[in-house]
Amino acid sequence: MLRRKAGSEKARKRLVRKIRIRNTLSGTAERPRVSVFRSNKHVFVQVIDDTAGRTLCAVGSQSKKVKTCTVAIAKSLGEELAAKLSELSITRVVYDRNGFLYHGQVAAVAEGLRAKGISV
């Protein structure tokens, strides 16, 4: 998979980090995986049960009707996701940063989850 030509060196490095992270963590029904994807304008977060192979819930910054996602909006996404997780009676998750550096919007989503009582 790494031999395929990625768009740039930056994209290739993220792909390598993503594969390395995914080899070490996996989500279960009692502790699902929270996967964060950050595009140039938006942030998308989904909760995945890897054993069943299904997405439990998801949120995205496009639903907020904003042009671009900021750190404050990313934190509110984490809080919104925490509310959905509490409805599903999930209190512990595994955080998958998806190859992105744990900084800015990616870190703000985790802070929003922790602020509402979800153990990350």
C-alpha positions as a Markdown table, in Angstrom:
| # | Residue | x | y | z |
|---|---|---|---|---|
| 1 | Met | 0.0 | 0.0 | 0.0 |
| 2 | Leu | 2.9 | 2.3 | 0.6 |
| 3 | Arg | 4.3 | 1.8 | -2.8 |
| 4 | Arg | 1.3 | 3.6 | -4.4 |
| 5 | Lys | 2.3 | 7.1 | -5.3 |
| 6 | Ala | 0.7 | 9.6 | -2.9 |
| 7 | Gly | 0.0 | 13.2 | -4.0 |
| 8 | Ser | 2.9 | 14.7 | -2.0 |
| 9 | Glu | 5.5 | 14.0 | 0.5 |
| 10 | Lys | 3.3 | 15.4 | 3.2 |
| 11 | Ala | 0.4 | 13.1 | 2.2 |
| 12 | Arg | 2.8 | 10.1 | 2.1 |
| 13 | Lys | 4.0 | 10.8 | 5.7 |
| 14 | Arg | 0.5 | 11.1 | 7.0 |
| 15 | Leu | -0.4 | 7.7 | 5.3 |
| 16 | Val | 2.6 | 6.1 | 7.0 |
| 17 | Arg | 1.6 | 7.5 | 10.4 |
| 18 | Lys | -2.0 | 6.4 | 9.8 |
| 19 | Ile | -1.0 | 2.8 | 9.1 |
| 20 | Arg | 1.4 | 2.7 | 12.1 |
| 21 | Ile | -1.4 | 4.0 | 14.4 |
| 22 | Arg | -4.0 | 1.6 | 13.1 |
| 23 | Asn | -1.7 | -1.4 | 13.6 |
| 24 | Thr | -1.7 | -0.7 | 17.3 |
| 25 | Leu | -5.3 | 0.2 | 18.1 |
| 26 | Ser | -8.8 | -1.1 | 17.5 |
| 27 | Gly | -12.3 | -0.4 | 18.7 |
| 28 | Thr | -14.6 | -2.8 | 20.5 |
| 29 | Ala | -18.3 | -2.6 | 21.4 |
| 30 | Glu | -17.5 | -1.4 | 25.0 |
| 31 | Arg | -14.6 | 0.9 | 24.0 |
| 32 | Pro | -15.1 | 2.0 | 20.4 |
| 33 | Arg | -12.6 | 3.9 | 18.2 |
| 34 | Val | -13.1 | 7.7 | 17.6 |
| 35 | Ser | -11.7 | 8.5 | 14.2 |
| 36 | Val | -11.0 | 12.1 | 13.2 |
| 37 | Phe | -10.6 | 13.3 | 9.7 |
| 38 | Arg | -9.5 | 16.8 | 8.9 |
| 39 | Ser | -9.9 | 18.2 | 5.4 |
| 40 | Asn | -8.8 | 21.6 | 4.3 |
| 41 | Lys | -12.0 | 23.2 | 5.4 |
| 42 | His | -13.9 | 20.8 | 7.7 |
| 43 | Val | -13.5 | 18.2 | 10.5 |
| 44 | Phe | -15.4 | 14.9 | 10.5 |
| 45 | Val | -15.5 | 12.6 | 13.6 |
| 46 | Gln | -17.0 | 9.1 | 13.7 |
| 47 | Val | -17.3 | 6.4 | 16.4 |
| 48 | Ile | -16.5 | 2.9 | 15.0 |
| 49 | Asp | -16.9 | -0.6 | 16.4 |
| 50 | Asp | -14.2 | -2.5 | 14.6 |
| 51 | Thr | -15.3 | -5.9 | 15.8 |
| 52 | Ala | -18.7 | -5.5 | 14.2 |
| 53 | Gly | -17.4 | -3.3 | 11.4 |
| 54 | Arg | -20.0 | -0.6 | 11.8 |
| 55 | Thr | -20.2 | 3.1 | 12.6 |
| 56 | Leu | -22.1 | 3.9 | 15.8 |
| 57 | Cys | -22.5 | 7.7 | 15.3 |
| 58 | Ala | -20.8 | 10.6 | 13.5 |
| 59 | Val | -20.6 | 14.4 | 13.5 |
| 60 | Gly | -19.1 | 16.9 | 11.1 |
| 61 | Ser | -18.4 | 20.6 | 10.9 |
| 62 | Gln | -20.5 | 20.8 | 7.7 |
| 63 | Ser | -23.6 | 20.3 | 9.7 |
| 64 | Lys | -22.8 | 23.6 | 11.6 |
| 65 | Lys | -23.2 | 25.6 | 8.3 |
| 66 | Val | -19.8 | 27.2 | 8.6 |
| 67 | Lys | -17.4 | 27.9 | 5.8 |
| 68 | Thr | -14.3 | 26.7 | 7.7 |
| 69 | Cys | -13.8 | 24.8 | 10.9 |
| 70 | Thr | -11.9 | 26.5 | 13.7 |
| 71 | Val | -10.5 | 25.1 | 17.0 |
| 72 | Ala | -13.6 | 26.3 | 18.8 |
| 73 | Ile | -15.9 | 24.6 | 16.4 |
| 74 | Ala | -13.8 | 21.4 | 16.6 |
| 75 | Lys | -14.2 | 21.5 | 20.4 |
| 76 | Ser | -17.9 | 21.9 | 20.1 |
| 77 | Leu | -18.0 | 18.9 | 17.8 |
| 78 | Gly | -16.3 | 16.9 | 20.5 |
| 79 | Glu | -18.9 | 18.0 | 23.0 |
| 80 | Glu | -21.7 | 17.1 | 20.5 |
| 81 | Leu | -20.2 | 13.7 | 20.0 |
| 82 | Ala | -19.9 | 13.2 | 23.7 |
| 83 | Ala | -23.7 | 13.8 | 24.1 |
| 84 | Lys | -24.4 | 11.2 | 21.4 |
| 85 | Leu | -22.0 | 8.7 | 23.1 |
| 86 | Ser | -23.8 | 9.2 | 26.5 |
| 87 | Glu | -27.1 | 8.4 | 24.8 |
| 88 | Leu | -25.5 | 5.1 | 23.7 |
| 89 | Ser | -24.1 | 4.7 | 27.3 |
| 90 | Ile | -20.5 | 4.7 | 26.2 |
| 91 | Thr | -18.1 | 6.3 | 28.6 |
| 92 | Arg | -14.7 | 5.1 | 27.3 |
| 93 | Val | -13.2 | 5.4 | 23.8 |
| 94 | Val | -10.0 | 4.9 | 21.9 |
| 95 | Tyr | -8.8 | 8.0 | 20.1 |
| 96 | Asp | -7.6 | 7.6 | 16.5 |
| 97 | Arg | -6.0 | 10.8 | 15.2 |
| 98 | Asn | -5.8 | 9.1 | 11.7 |
| 99 | Gly | -2.2 | 10.1 | 11.0 |
| 100 | Phe | -2.8 | 13.8 | 11.8 |
| 101 | Leu | -0.6 | 15.5 | 14.4 |
| 102 | Tyr | -2.2 | 15.9 | 17.8 |
| 103 | His | -2.5 | 19.6 | 17.6 |
| 104 | Gly | -5.1 | 22.3 | 16.9 |
| 105 | Gln | -8.5 | 20.9 | 15.7 |
| 106 | Val | -7.5 | 17.3 | 16.3 |
| 107 | Ala | -6.6 | 18.0 | 19.9 |
| 108 | Ala | -9.7 | 20.2 | 20.4 |
| 109 | Val | -12.0 | 17.3 | 19.5 |
| 110 | Ala | -10.4 | 15.2 | 22.3 |
| 111 | Glu | -10.7 | 18.1 | 24.7 |
| 112 | Gly | -14.4 | 18.5 | 23.9 |
| 113 | Leu | -14.9 | 14.8 | 24.6 |
| 114 | Arg | -13.0 | 15.0 | 27.9 |
| 115 | Ala | -14.9 | 18.1 | 29.0 |
| 116 | Lys | -18.2 | 16.2 | 28.8 |
| 117 | Gly | -16.9 | 13.2 | 30.8 |
| 118 | Ile | -15.8 | 10.7 | 28.1 |
| 119 | Ser | -12.6 | 8.9 | 29.0 |
| 120 | Val | -10.2 | 9.2 | 26.0 |
